[in-house]
């Protein structure tokens, strides 16, 4: 009778031993996600009547950016490298409101914001009001890695850039004809920041990426040209750690939408806290913030958790978005 | 027998009727808090060997600021008015690192940050890098009430000020001899932001206030001259909604401490979320953030919840702090 107990006990103990020795592999058996990436190129009222050729350009842009991240993550690269390089790619694409292709401020210039966060260390870097840095997300990473500070603004941010080897451009580099025409349409009513004829889709331009790498680290990055016709010096949600950008050991999140609404609800951190404190899924946490905190039309989020679950939800009509993971599952969408 | 039932039923119904008519009074019987206020003047390694005369100056300063808020709240004034006027008072007091008495930046100037938030509406206003606004907290309130934006930085923030009637001063107005000597002590090692001989207590200067008014509304405000010897354009936690300053329907919080640590942990919003999502007390929520998220020596918080519970906790050696409520309970402390 007694010896009959030893066998199952030994088996259980051996199983635990094997599990602890092969921990990493056990956590990631063949059919489980080992890396994952999601990105967005902004959310808002994106008209489904958009010409097919333009739709195709957006799909191509999203797919190219996914490919940039895929190559890094598949090769065992870090989540941090992946989100930085994906966001750089989107900044360089004039279709999206970040880097080249940024919207115009009320005085006809370009002011760029960006942030990056390493979920494994909670290290972060953020900038607002950049005017001559070609890729704001890469300067954010330098702030994160080389400065005791997290966040620099305006002329101080430009001065910080002077101390680095980051690529500089004239402010006119960010100019594109499409954004210029958008801005012109908003000019007749300068007094109002939300004039008649405002295209909602123009207001919510942002790009962002989140990733989980094969080492289990999470990272998030976001970049934007801000709001068309925004006032000089306005800071939106993108560089605010906890609002537009956040990553910790549980989840990495990048937001897009009406910056002020995202900020007053500290949206990204609230998603992360809801998951942790309510022990909820990522999907439930984002749904909570979209339905219980924000109003319809406010925002969209892309996020990935430490188990590789990806969520891309919005309460706007559309969000340029895409995701890919190590199972080869790929999604590229604009509307539902 | 039957008529015996009518009397107690009638009494119960009448009681409910009275309770609904006199709702406000019922919710606030004689011994329950109807308004509450807490404030801080910074946290850090404050030496208990401080001369008694200086200690007395700090106690007097904190008491005067409490009195400003008490007069407003006792008279049925709003939490928003109370926190604005209390923080103005602390900004005007050269003892504290905000407004007059602000620390020096690395290039010998003063850059001021402030934020205010109305918990009843989640409206917020914030500024960073102000150089000529006498009372940053009052400009933050104007941003909150008159701008579609929440947050302005640097020259854009000054330009916004130009459009208002807010009182302006020369940057030298913020200069005090004590802060100048502090800054001089940090100069020999300009390359380092945390030079030898650094006084921890100098690093963590901030002022803040939180209040609950008789209408049940909560508000928070924070203001600072930043970090001694900080780099040009550095943005700390104070103007970051959710980090240094936050208020909603549950709680109002103002933080002080090492800004970068407070920011990467999105500390104020995490306290609010912990209370709400874990259904915890305010005391437990702050304790969670101080012990599970932050490191010893990082920060202190003053907070008040919708029931009038006040919490003032820190993991630093000291925090200049005080509180008062409608029961006449008053606390003024620097160390434990």
Interface residues (C-beta under 8 A of the other chain):
Chain A: X117 X122 X123 X124 X126 X128 X129 X147 X148 X149 X150 X151 X152 X153 X154 X155 X156 X157 X159 X160 X193 X194 X230 X231 X232 X233 X234 X235 X236 X240 X241 X242 X243 X246 X259 X260 X263 X264 X265 X266 X269 X270 X273 X274 X277 X278
Chain B: X117 X122 X123 X124 X126 X128 X129 X147 X148 X149 X150 X151 X152 X153 X154 X155 X156 X157 X159 X160 X193 X194 X230 X231 X232 X233 X234 X235 X236 X240 X241 X242 X243 X246 X259 X260 X263 X264 X265 X266 X269 X270 X273 X274 X277 X278
